[in-house]
Amino acid sequence: MITLKNGRILSTDGFIEKDVLIENGKIVKIDNNINQGRIIDCKNKIIAPSFIDPHVHMREPGFEAKETIKQGSLAAAKGGYTKVFLMPNINPKPNNLENINYINDIIKRDSVIDSIQSGTITLNQSGLGNDLSDMESIAPYVCGYSDDGNGVYTSSTMYEAMKIAKKVNKPIISHCEDRDMLFGGVIHEGEFSKKNNVPGIPGISETLEVARNAILALETGCHLHICHTSIKETIDIIRYFKSVGCNITCEVSPHHLTLTDEDIDINDANYKMNPPLSSKKDVEALINGLIDGTIDCIATDHAPHTEEEKTRGILKAPFGIVGLETAFPVLYTDLVKTGILSLEFVLDKLSNSVAKIFKLDNNNIVVGNDANIVVIDLEKEFEINKNDFVSKGKNTPYHGKKCYGQINLTILRGEIIYEL
């Protein structure tokens, strides 16, 4: 039994000053003057629904030097997350029942949070060829299907995959990138890439595949979820397809909301990610798309790499940054404290908005719900230090950034899984 005392609770009616009593994994009472079980003083802190991330790479099995399910889940808990979707760029590929069972056994053994594996779309997760994974047989055990990191090359292959996904009522979680339009780029193609003589990735590489996949989703009725939207034109396309009844949702990552290509240090490959950081105009469009509901939720795209890999320079290092441990403080510091977004809005986009679009149980703080809760200190300033990360990945462009919004406590079904 735990009492969270003296905090400000984000309820379904906004913030209220009450105590929360947790027993047997559930929220059993919300009232004043509760003093039962372990008392945790939350004075000057907020008590909110824990976070859900639909886009995380934990690298295991196959690439444990970068991350493991154990370390990745601990990092998620430290960041306030109690549920994440795992991307399929691992080995063996989550493309059949045997492999899914093997991966889920590791999750059951090692994950301190609810980690749900995605299945691949194509058999080998390359996005190439016409062979699909065993989509129907693995459907009960996956959150959806993705070839994350690889756009599905052939329209007919994606069309067939969407028909199966619709049949089994699972989403296609789509990394949208037309590989014919990359031209060896490593950052966003624009004034910054030209000025610094660094090969750029045209934004059209994203929008071309978003448009194609949206057309296919409209035809099949499949739920299409677009990963890590990054430019204005993508938001314009998604807004249009929503208006004509397409079952399309999308996410945006904290780094695409808070950094532009002008922030890139070309000598630091921790600024290299896919899709790349874009222009100020694009960032403004992403924020506006989040506000008007075109963008449905915020996802980290947590993508750990070894430090050796990231020292290869911006031309040769792999794409990707970590994000689970920095997401909330970065968003709070750069978007809430500056008055761009409200605190309630950001918390919703990190939690219950994700639950809504993927038909998951919400984490609302109401009597009877599972006690999936995060306690946050909004007032204490701290510095992001990659050496303090729980994640094996230290690849962040936010090292040294001064922030507010420190996660103090994360609770999953009444169990404390992280405590500062």
N, C-alpha and C positions, 0 to 999 in steps of 0.2 A: 504494500500500500504506500502511495506517494501523494503528498500534497504539494502542489506548486502554488506558492503563496506570495501575495503582494504584487503580482505582475499585471500587465495590461494584456488582456486576452483579445485576439482577433476573432470575434464571433461572427455569426452570419448577419449580425446587425451593426457591425463595426467594432471598434475597440471598447471594451468594458473592463472595469477594475473589479475583478473577482478572484477567488481561489479555485483551483481545479483539483479534484480528488480522483486518483487513479487506483483501480483495484482489479486484479485478475485480467490485466491487459486492456481494460475498458475505462472510459470516462464515466464515472458513476455519479458525480455531483459537481455542480458549478454554483458557488454561493459565497457569501462572506463568512469570515471567521471559521474556516475549516482548519482543524489541527489534528490530523490523523496520520499515522504511519510516519515515514520519513518526511520531514519538513524541508523543502528546498525554497529558500528565500529568493524570489524573483523581482525584488524591488528595483525600480528603474529599468526593468527589462520587459520585452514583449514576449508573449506566448502565442505561437502561431502554428497552423497546420504544417507538418513536415513537408519537405520538397519531394517532387517526383521528376526524374530526368529521363526523357525518352531517347537519349542519344549519348551512350557511353561506350568507350573501348576499354576493356579490362585485359585484353591481349592473351588471356589463358583459355584454353591450352595452346601451346605452340610458341609463344613469344614472351615467356616469363621474365626475361631480362628487362623488358619494358615495364611490365605490370603483372600482378596476379589478382585473381578474384579476391583473395583475402585482403591484400593491401588496398586494392581499388575500392572494396566495400568499406573498409575502415576510413579511407579518404572521403568517401561519400557521406558516411556518418558524421565525420568532422565538419563537413560542409552543410549539414542539415538535411541530407537526403535519406529517405527510408525505402525508396523504390526506384529502380533504374531499369532501362531496357539496354541490353548488351548487343553491340553490333557484331556481325558475323565474320570479320576478317581475322580468323583464328585458324588453327590447324590441330585436329581435323576440322573440316568445314561442317557447320551445322546443317547438313543437307539431307540427312536420312535419320531414321528413328534410332539406330545404333549410336550414331555420333551425338545426337541430341541427348540421349540417356546418359552417355559418358560425361558430357558437359554439365548436365543438370546434377549429376552425382557430385561433381566438384563444387558446384554452387551450394548444394545442400550441406556439404561438409564445411565449407570455408567462408561463405558470405554471411556477414553480420546484418545485412539488409535484405530486402526482397529484390533479387536480381533475376530478371526474366530475359532469356536468350531469344534473339531473333533467328529465324531460319534464312538460308540463302534463297535468292530468286533463281539464278542460274546454278547449275550443278556444282561448278568449281568457284563460284563467287567472282568470276572474272568479268561478268557482263557480256561475254562473247559467246557465240554459238547459240544453238537452239535447244540444248538440253536443260530442262528445268530440274530443280531439286524435287524430292518427294514431298511436295507441298501439302498434299491432302493427309498423308500419314502423320506428319509432324505437327499438323495444325493445333491439336489440343495442348501442345507443350511449348509453343512459341508465342511471342507477343505480336509477330507479324513477319514480313519477309523483306529482305534488303540485300543488295549487293554493295553495301556501303563502301565508298571509295571508288566504286566503278559504276558508271552509268550503264544501263542495259542498252547494248548497241543496236539491236535489231527491233524494229517496231512490232513485228509479228510475234517475237518472243515475249515482249512486255505485254502485248495484247492477250496472249494465252495465259500468262502468269496472272494478269488481272482478273480474268474470267474465273480462274481457280480460287484466287483470294476472295472474290465476291461470293463464291459458292460456300466457302468455309468461314466466311464472315471475319476475315483478318485483314489488316491494312497492308498495303504496299508502302514501305518506308523508303523513299527514293532519294538517293544521292544523284542530283541532276547535273550532268556534265557531258557535253558532247565532245568526245575525245578527239574528233577531227578538227576542233577549233581551239586547241590548247597552244600549239606552236611553240612548245618547249618553255612556256612561261612559268615563272615562280612567284610573282606578285601580280597585283591588279594592273592591267594595262591602262595607263593614264599618264597624266603630266609627270607624276612622281617617277614612274618606271622609265619614262623617256629621259627625264632630267638626269637620272642616275645610271642610265645605260644598262638597265636590268631587264631581261626579257619578261614581257607581261602576258597575263592570261586575259583575253577579251571577255567582257561580261556576257557577251552573246553565247558563250559556251554554256552558261547556266540557263539563260532564258530559252534557248532553242529546245532543250530537253524538258524543261518545265512545261512549255507549251505543248509539245508532243504528248507527254505523259498525261497532262490534263485532258487533252482531247480523247485519249484512250480511256481514261477514268470516266469521263462523261458518257462515253459509249457503253462501257461495261457496267457502270454503277458501282465500281469498286471504290473503297475508301483509299484515297491517295494522300499520303502525308509527305510533304516536301521537307527535306532536311536543310538546315542551316542556310536560309535565304540570306542573300548578301547585297543585292543591288536593287535599285528603284524599279527597273523594268520587270524583274521577277514579281515584285509586289503588285505592279499594275496588271500583270497576266493573271495572277492568283485572284485578285479582286474581281476581275471580269468573270472568271470561271465560277467563282462563288455566286455571282449575280445571276448566272444562268442555270444554277441548280447542281453543279458538279459537287460531288462529295470529296472536297479537297480541303486539307488543313496544312498548316506549315508552322515551322519553328524558326527562331532566331537565337543566335548565341550571344552571350555577354560581350565577347570581344568585338563582334560586329556592331554592337550598339554603343561601344565606348571608345573605340580606336578607329583611326582612318589610316590610309596608306601614307599620309604625311607623318605619322608617328613612327614609321618603321625606321629602325637602325639597320642599314644594309649589311653591317658587320655582325649582326646578331640574328642567327637563324631561329631564335625563339619568336620572331615576328613572322615566321613563315607558316602559313596554314592554308587549308583548302576547304572552302573557297577563301581567297585571299582578302585581306583588309581592303576596303574599297574607299571611295571618295567621301568627302563631307556631304555632298548632295545625296549620296546613297544612304549614309547613316541617318540623315534627317528623314528620308523616305521610310527607312526601317522603323524608326521611332513612331512616325505618324501611322504606319501600318499596324503597329502594335496597339496604338491608342484606338484606332477605328475598328479593330477586330479582324482585319485582314490576316494579320499574324496571330496565331492562336496561343502560342506558349513560348517559353524560353527554355532552351536546352543547351547544355555545356559543350557537347562534342568533345568531351574529355578524351584526349589522344596522347597518352604518354609515350615518350621515346627515351632512349638512353642518352646520357650527356655526351658520350662519344659521338653518337650519330648527329647530335645537334651542333657539334663543333666543326662539322665538315663545310660550313659556310652556306650562305643562302642559296647558292646554285645547286649544291649537292645534298644538303641535309633533307631528311624526310619532312613532309608537311605535318603540322599538328602541334597543338599545345594542350596542357592540362587545364582543367577548369573547375573540378568539383569543390576544391577547397577555397576558391577565390570568387565564385559566382556571386553569392549574395553581397559580400562587402563591396565588390567593385560596382555592382548595380546600385546599391544603396548610396555609396559615396558619390558616384558620377551622375546618377539620374534622379535619385530621390532627394538627397540633400541640396541639390541644385534646383529643385522645384520643377523638373521636367516631367516626372511621373510621381504618383502618390505611392506611399508605402503599401497600402492595401492592394493597389493594382499590381505592383511587382510581386508581392507575396502570392497573389492569386495566379499570376502567370507562371510561377514556379511550382505550383501545387495543384489546386483544384481545376484549373483550366486544362492541365494535362490529363487529369482523371476524366474529365468530361469528354474530351475528344477521343480517348481510347476506351471509354466505357469501363473505367475502373472505379472502385469504391473511393469516395472522397475522404479527405482527412479533416473535415470540419470539426471544430472543437464544440461538440454537442454531446449531451448525455446519451449514452448507448453506443457511441462510435468507438472504434479501436482508438487507443491512446497513441496516435502517431503525431508527435509534437516536436517543435523546435523552440528553444528559448534563446533570445538574441539580445545582446547588449548593444544598443544603438549609440551610446554616448562615449564609450572608451575608444580613443584613437590608438591604432596599432599599425605596424608596418608589415606588409607581406614579405615573408622570407622563405624562399624556396627550400632552404635547408631545414625548415621546420615542417615541410610537407610530410604527411603520412604516405602519400602516393610514392611509388618508386620513381615516377616521372617528375623531374624538376624543371621541365621545359615550359617556362612561363614568361611572357613579356611584362608581367606585373611585379617582378621582383623589385623590392625597394619602395613600392607604392604605399603611401600612407592612406589608411582607410578607417572607416567606421563600420559598425555592423558585424561585430564578432559573434560567432556561434558559441554559446556557452553549454548547451545541452541538447542532445537529440534522443528522442524516445521512440521506440518501435513496439507497438502493442504492449505498452506499459513497462518495457525493459529499457533501461538506460544503456544505449549503445555508444554514446560519446558524451564525455563530461570534461570540460576545460579544467 
